[in-house]
Amino acid sequence: MRESLWKWHTGDLLPHGSHGVRTACCRPIPGIELLDIGSTVKELPLLIAEGRRPSVAVLIPCLNEAIAIANVVGGFRRSLPEATIFVYDNGSTDRTVEIARAAGAVVRVEPLRGKGNVMRRMFADIEADVYVLVDGDDTYDASRAPELVEVLVSRSLDMVNAARQSEIKEAYRRGHRLGNVVLTSLVTLAFGKRLTDLLSGYRVFSRRFVKSFPALAAGFEIETELSIHALQLRMPIAELSISYKERPQGSSSKLSTYKDGFRILRTIVYLVKEEKPFAFFSFVAFAIALLSIGLGAPVVVEFMRTGLVPRLPTALLAAALMILSFLAFTCGLILDTVSRGRVEVKRLWYLSVPVRYNSVRLSGER
């Protein structure tokens, strides 16, 4: 097949084809040689014609948010009137479901407890071009949603993170703030400084992000997994600062500072081990080697001075630890190769998801 440059000028969208794949009425740009692709046109990624606004879905996972859910749904209906608002209830025992439905949201139920389980279901079920994820506790500013969506689409990004800013102590408790700083710093150390609020519950995603995200976490650690997924694949992302307000009176947070903080820390350690095995096992090897040297140095000094090994068990322990250190380093080398292959597969899967909107101008446009 001869090499040539292929460009498309997208026209009116046609109905779904016989295989359920959208096609576009296309014609080649004059002066550009066409690539002979036979009947595979309908399998090409769809670039939505300019002038058609991307479809937006607002995703609200919630549990016992009867006090706040009406304000959340109403706020996003006003700020994104063309969006479809989905509320996924996680087994509420109050009137969350009926209030959300009365407010105009599409309500579905996920019985498997945990925010991660709810988000896995939402990401699998819902089809859209742009996804707005927000907590159902009415602490985030819905009026900023159009700006977040515009940044995502105009700059062709995969995630826009809303970094929380608040001077209200009751809104952003000291323990939560400190934990967020510590956990964000750990992720920054491993994956680079591209986000300042690792645990924000207000984000906007592209379809590529959502449909390539594995969503393995079960609880609040899902937010850590979202961030690391973007950082590890080096996706184009952005972060905007937004105000963060106090919960409505009478509602309570489902986040436990210590229990969920430990689960998030455990998730970070696990993901670093999985995605950065060479760095992880090199650190382990270095720590074991230091311990071995600390135990063995006095024995070596004593042997050089007297020619005797009076503490044989210590000498054996130091030698065994040094062997373990080399084994850990070797494991890191091997697993780094395996991890690289996994990253390549994830990247190719990410690229296989079609782009559903076209924010890139054609050559020659100003």
N, C-alpha and C positions, 0 to 999 in steps of 0.2 A: 504494500500500500504506500503510495507516494506521500511524502511529508508535505503538508500544506497548512495554512492558517484558516481556521474556521471561526466565523463570528455570526452572531445571530441578532436579528432585529425582531423583537417580540411584538406580535400584534394582539388581536383579540383572543381571549382564552376560549377554547372549544370545550364541549361537554366531555365527561369522563369517557375514555376509550373502552374497548371491550375487555381490557385487562385491568381496569380500575386505575389506570395511570393517566394523570392529566397531561395533555399535550398542548402545544402552543402553535398558533399560526405564524410561521416563520418564513422569512425570505433572506437570502444572502445579501450582504452589503456589496454594492457595486465595486468592482476592482479587486475583490478578494476571491481567490480560488477556493472552490468548495471541495470538501473532503467527501469521498464516496462512502457513505455509511449505510446505504441500502435501507432496510426497514427498521433500523434501530433508533429512529428519531424519538419515538415515544418513551424510550428508556433513558433519554438524556435528562440531567437535572433541570428542573423547571425554574426559569427566572421570570418572576411575575412582571407583567408589563408595567412600565412607569405610569403613574396615575392611579393604580389600584393600591389601596392601603392594605398593608399586611393584616391578617386576622390576628386578634389579640385575645388571649384567654387569661383571666385572673384566677389564680389558684389559691384557695384559702383553706388550709388544714386547721381544724379546731376541735376542741374538747371542752364542753361545759362553758361556752362563751355566750350564753343567752343575753347577758347584759350588754355586751359590746358588738355582737355580730351584725345587728341592724345598722349601726353607724358605719361599720367597715364596708358592708355591701353598698350602702347608700353613697358613701364617699367615692367609691370606685365607679359606681354607675354615673355619677356626676362628672368625674374627671376623665373617664374613658367610656363615653356613651355607646360606642360601637363594639365594645368588648363583651364577651360572654363570661359571666362570673360563676365560678364553680366553688361550692362549699363542700368539702369532704369532712363529714363528721366521724369522729373516732370513738363512737359509743357514748355520747353525752347522755346524762341522766336528767338534764333540765330541758328547757324548751328551745334549745339552739336550732334544731332542725326546722321546726315550724316557723320560727321567727326569720330564719335565713330564707326560707322559701317564700314567705310573705313579703320579704324585702326585694324579691326579684331574682334570687340566685338559683342556679341549677344545683340541687342538693343530692349528694350521694353519700353512702355510708361505707366505711372501711372498718370491719370489726376487729382486725388484728391491731392490737394496741401499739402505739409508738409513732412519733412524727415521721420517722424514716419509712415505716411501713405505709403510712398514708401517702407520702410523696412518691413512693415507688408505684403505687396504684394510680395516682394522678398522672404521672409522667407516661405510664403505659396506656392509659385510657384516652387521654385528651389529645386531639389534633389541632394545631394552630401554627401560625408563623412566629409569633412572639408570645412568651409566657411570662406573666407577672406573678411572682410568688410573694405572698405576704401573710404574716400571722393574723389570726382572727381576734386579737386582743385590743384593737383600736389604739395602739401605741405608735403607729407609723402614719406619716402624712400622705394621704391618698392623693392630694393635689399635685404632688411631685411626680406621679406616675407618668403623665404624658412626656415630661422631660426625660425621664429614664428610658422610656421607649424610643423617643426621638434619638437619643444618644446611641442606643443600640443599633437602630436601623441606619441612621445617617453615616455612622462610622463603621458599619458592617462588623459589629462585635458579637461575641458569643455570650458574654455575661457583663452586666452592669450591677455592681454591688452598692447598696445604700449604707454608707458608714454612719452609725448613730452618733449624734452630738446632743448632749443634754446637760443642763446644770441642775436639774431637779433630782435630788438624792433618791426620792421614792421611785422615780421612773427608772433610773439606772443605778441599782444598788452597788455599794462599794465592793462587795465580794464579787459580784458579776463583772464589774468593770476591771478589777484586778485580774480575775481569772481570764478574761478576754485578752488583756494585754500580755499575760504570760503565755497563753496558748498561741496567740498570734505571733509572738516573738519566736516560739519554737518552730512554727511552720515557716516563718521567714528565714530562719537559720538553715533549714533544710531545702526550701524550694525558692527562695528569693523574696525580696520585699516588693510585692505588687498590690497587697491589700493591707489595710490598717484595721479592719473589723472582720475578723474571721467568722464570727458567729451571728452576723446580721440575719434577721428573718425576712428581709425585704430585698428582693433581687429581681432582675429581668434577664431572661434567657432567650437565646435563639433556639430554633427547632433542632439545629445540629447538636447543640449542647444537650438538650433534653433527651433526644433519642439515642445518644451515644453514652449516656450516663448510666453506669451499672446499678447504682442505688442499693448498696449492700447493707448499710447501717439500718438499725431498727428504731432508734430513738433520736434524741436531740443531736447526737453526733453526726447526723446526716449533713448538717451545715458545714462541718469540717470536711466531710467527704466531697461536698460540692466544690469547696474552695481548692482542695488539693487536686481534684480532677482537672480543673481549669489550669492550675499552675503547672502540673506535671506535663500536660499536653501543650503547654505554652500557647494557649488560646488567646486571641485578642480580647482583652477585658478592660474595664474602666471602673472607677469608683467615684461616687459623688457623696458629699456630706449632706445629711438631712437631719431635721429636728426629731427628737425622740421624746414622747410625752408619757405622762403617768397613766397607768391603767384606770379605767372607769371605777368609781367607788363601788365596792361590792364584789368585784371580780378578783381572782387570785391567780398568781403565776403557777404554772405546772412545772417550772424548772427548779430543780434542787441544786443549790450552789455546790455542795460537796459531792453528792452522788453522781449527778450528771457531769460535774466538772471532772471527776475521776474517769468516767466513761469516755469523755472527749479526749482526755490525756491519753488514755489507753488506745483510742482510735488513732491519734497522731503517731504514737510509737509504732503501732501496727502498720500504718500506711508508710511510714519512713522505712521500716524494715522491708516492706513489699516493693516500694518504688525506688528506694535508694539503698539497696543491700550492701554495696561496697562501702559507703560511708558508715552505715550502721554497724556492720561487722568489723570494720577497721577501728571504730571507736571501742567496741567490745574487746577486740584483740589488744589494743593499746592499754586499756584498763587492766586486763589480766596480766599483761607483760609488766606493767608497773608493780602490781602486787607480787609477781614472781621475783622481780629484782629486789623489792623491799625485803622479802623473806630470805632470798638467797645471798644477797650481798654480804651480810655478817658471816655467813658460813664460809664464803669464798675468802674473805679477809682472814678468818681464823685459820683456814687451811694453808694459806700462803705464809702465815706467820709461824705456825707450829707443825704443818704437815699432817695434821689430824682433822677428822670430821666428827666432832663430838656430838653434833645434833643431826644425826642421819635422817630422822623423819622430816625435819624441816628442809633438808637438802632435797629429799625425794619429792616433797610437796612443791618446792620451787621449780624443780625440773618438770614436773607434771603440768604445772600452770603455764610454763613457757611453751610446752608442746600444745596445750589447748589454745594458747594465743596464736600460734602459727596455723592451727586448724581453723580457727575463727576467721583469720585473714584469708585463708584459701577458700573457705565457704563464701566469703564476700566476693572474691574474684569470680567464682563460678556462677553464683546467683546474679551477679551484675549482668552477665551475658544473657541469662534467662530473662531477667527483667527488661533488658533492652528489646528482646524479641516481643515481649508482651506489650511494651509501649508502642512498638511499630504496628502491631495488630490493632491496638486501640485507636491509634492515629488513622489508620486506613479505614477503620469502621466509622470513625468520626467524619472523614472525608466522603464516605459513601452516602451520607445523608444529604439529600438534595437541598440546595439553597432555594427557599420559597419566595424570596423577595430580592430585587436587584437594586442595590444602592451604589453600584459602580457605573460611572458615566461612560458612554461610548467614546472611543477615541475621536478627537476633533471637537468635542463639546466643551464649553466653557462654564 
